[in-house]
Amino acid sequence: MAKVAEHCQDCIDELGEPFEQVHKWLDGLFRYAGSDHRDIRHNVKGVEKVRKMWGDKAAKAAEIHILKEEYEE
């Protein structure tokens, strides 16, 4: 699993902002669910929830986060 700092740097590189709140929210259930946290928020519903909370650019950050996680598995 990538660290929040790595996700933030990916977003800075691609979007110009870190979107730390998005990454922390997406991984916020890790301590309770372990790697199964991805089943809860790392999906289309999670991206749409991010869009509702923080907007379209934040939703793109969520997509970047999720794609990196899938790539690293």
N, C-alpha and C positions, 0 to 999 in steps of 0.2 A: 504494500500500500504506500502510495506516495505521501510525503509529509505535506502539511498545509503550506509551508514555505515553497515547496516545489510547485504545487498547484498555483499559488499566487504568482510565482515567476512565469509560469506558462501563460497566465492571463495578462500579466504585464507585457510580455513579448507579443501576444496576439491582439490584446484589446486595449492596452495602455493603462489598465487599472488592475489591482490585485484581486479584488472581490473576495477578500478573506472571509467575510460573513457567509458567503455562499458555500465555500469549502468547509467551513466549520459546521454549517447546517447540514450539508450532505453527509458528513461523516459523524454527525452528532450522536448517532445511536450505536457507534462502534463499541463503546464500553459495555453496552448491554447485550448486543447481538453479535459481537465479533465480526468476522468477515461477512456474515449474513446480513449486516446492515445495508449492504448493496442491494439486496432484494427489496428493501423498503423504500429507499429514496433515489437510487441510481437507475432511474427509468424515466419514461415519458411523464408520468404523474409527478415525479420529483422535479423535473425541469419546469413543468407548468406551474407547480407551487412556487418555485423560485421566481418565475415570471410575474406571478401575482404579488409576491412580496417585494421584489426589487426591480422588476422591469425586464425589457427584452435583452439588454446587454448582459445583465446578470444571468439570464437564461442561457445565453451563449457561453458564459463562463461555466455554468453547470454542465453543459454539453462537453466542453473541453475537459473538465474534471472527469466525467464519466468515461469518455473515450480513452483518456490516459490510463485509468484504472483497468479498463478492459484490455488494453494493449500490454500492460505489465503482467497480467495473469499468466 
